[in-house]
Amino acid sequence: MIHRMSEWGIALIAAGSAILGSITTGFFALKAGHRQAEGAEKAGLAQANALIATVQATLDEQRRARADDRRRQVYAELLTAGSEWQDSREADSGTRMVSAFGLVELEGPLEGPSDVVMAALRYLDAVRQYARSAGNPEVVVTTRTAYISAVRRALAEDAT
């Protein structure tokens, strides 16, 4: 009977060891699984943050491009209106240029440099004087050129 007890004892010890080994292995596998899950979560969050940053940068660039395009249109409208007024020399033609100047003026203090606004004002005054037959066409050309240079500088500064 002692012999049988020792066989049972050995069997119980072996079974207990197997169970204990399984529990220990399972515990370490569970810990490793948690570490892997945490690592995957961190990697996923880093990837998501990188994607969000990329999307935000793209949206910011698109917003800047739309604002630059709007400014170009405003600046070009003043040139077009000035040329029409200069060609027609009619008082009513000046209304469009004055309106265009108002848009340039709004762009200046809020977003753009004030030297564009000052150059636009000088150009407006030169065309106004010319349209009233009191101005020199060379002054119109000079102020127009100065306005275009100021616009180019402002747009180049915004691009950097």
C-alpha positions in Angstrom: 0.0 0.0 0.0 2.9 2.3 0.7 4.0 1.6 -2.8 0.6 2.6 -4.2 0.6 5.8 -2.1 3.9 6.8 -3.4 2.6 6.2 -7.0 -0.4 8.3 -6.1 1.8 10.9 -4.5 4.1 11.0 -7.5 1.0 11.3 -9.8 -0.4 14.1 -7.7 2.9 15.9 -7.5 3.3 15.5 -11.3 -0.2 16.8 -11.9 0.3 19.6 -9.5 3.6 20.5 -11.2 1.9 20.5 -14.6 -0.9 22.7 -13.3 1.5 25.0 -11.6 3.7 25.1 -14.8 0.6 25.9 -16.9 -0.5 28.7 -14.5 3.0 30.2 -14.4 3.4 30.0 -18.2 -0.1 31.5 -18.6 0.7 34.3 -16.2 3.9 35.3 -18.0 2.1 34.9 -21.4 -0.7 37.2 -20.1 1.9 39.8 -18.9 3.7 39.6 -22.2 0.3 40.0 -24.0 -0.5 43.1 -22.0 2.9 44.6 -22.8 2.4 43.9 -26.5 -1.1 45.4 -26.3 0.2 48.5 -24.6 3.0 48.8 -27.2 0.5 48.4 -30.0 -1.7 51.0 -28.4 1.2 53.5 -28.1 2.2 52.8 -31.7 -1.4 53.3 -32.8 -1.7 56.6 -30.9 1.6 57.8 -32.3 0.5 56.9 -35.8 -2.9 58.6 -35.3 -1.2 61.8 -34.0 1.1 61.8 -37.0 -1.8 61.5 -39.3 -3.7 64.3 -37.5 -0.6 66.5 -37.7 -0.3 65.8 -41.5 -4.0 66.6 -42.1 -3.8 69.8 -40.0 -0.7 70.9 -41.9 -2.5 70.2 -45.2 -5.6 72.2 -44.1 -3.4 75.1 -42.9 -1.6 75.2 -46.3 -4.9 75.1 -48.2 -6.2 77.9 -46.0 -3.1 80.0 -46.7 -3.3 79.3 -50.4 -6.9 80.5 -50.5 -6.0 83.6 -48.6 -3.1 84.3 -50.9 -5.4 83.8 -53.9 -8.0 86.1 -52.5 -5.3 88.8 -51.9 -4.0 88.4 -55.5 -7.5 88.9 -56.8 -8.0 92.0 -54.6 -4.7 93.4 -55.7 -5.3 92.7 -59.4 -8.8 94.2 -59.2 -7.3 97.6 -58.3 -5.0 97.4 -61.3 -7.8 96.5 -63.6 -10.1 99.3 -62.3 -7.2 101.8 -62.5 -6.5 100.9 -66.1 -10.2 101.2 -67.0 -10.5 104.6 -65.3 -7.3 105.8 -66.8 -8.5 104.8 -70.3 -12.1 106.2 -70.0 -11.3 109.2 -67.8 -15.0 109.2 -66.8 -15.9 110.1 -63.2 -18.1 107.0 -62.9 -15.2 104.7 -63.7 -13.5 105.8 -60.5 -16.1 104.2 -58.3 -14.8 100.8 -59.2 -11.2 101.7 -58.4 -12.3 103.3 -55.1 -14.1 100.1 -54.2 -11.1 98.1 -55.2 -8.9 100.3 -53.0 -11.3 99.7 -50.1 -10.7 96.0 -50.5 -6.9 96.5 -50.6 -7.2 98.6 -47.5 -9.1 95.9 -45.7 -6.4 93.4 -46.6 -3.6 95.7 -45.5 -4.2 96.4 -41.8 -5.7 93.0 -41.1 -3.4 90.7 -43.0 -1.1 92.4 -45.4 1.6 95.0 -45.1 0.7 98.6 -44.9 3.2 99.5 -47.7 0.8 97.8 -50.2 -2.0 100.1 -48.9 0.2 103.2 -49.2 1.3 102.2 -52.7 -2.3 101.6 -53.7 -3.4 104.9 -52.3 -0.7 106.7 -54.3 -1.7 104.9 -57.4 -5.4 105.8 -56.8 -4.5 109.4 -56.3 -2.4 109.5 -59.5 -5.2 107.9 -61.6 -7.7 110.3 -60.1 -5.6 113.3 -61.0 -5.0 111.9 -64.5 -8.7 111.2 -65.0 -9.5 114.9 -64.1 -6.9 116.0 -66.7 -4.8 117.4 -64.0 -2.3 114.6 -63.7 0.8 113.4 -65.4 0.6 110.0 -67.1 4.2 109.3 -66.1 3.2 109.6 -62.4 0.5 107.1 -63.0 3.0 104.6 -64.5 5.4 105.2 -61.7 2.8 104.8 -59.0 1.4 101.7 -60.7 4.9 100.2 -60.9 5.5 101.0 -57.2 2.2 99.3 -56.3 3.0 96.2 -58.3 6.4 96.0 -56.6 4.9 96.4 -53.2 2.4 93.6 -54.0 5.1 91.3 -55.2 7.1 91.9 -52.1 4.1 91.2 -49.9 3.2 88.0 -51.7 6.8 86.8 -51.7 7.1 87.5 -47.9 3.9 85.5 -47.3 5.2 82.6 -49.4 8.2 82.2 -47.0 
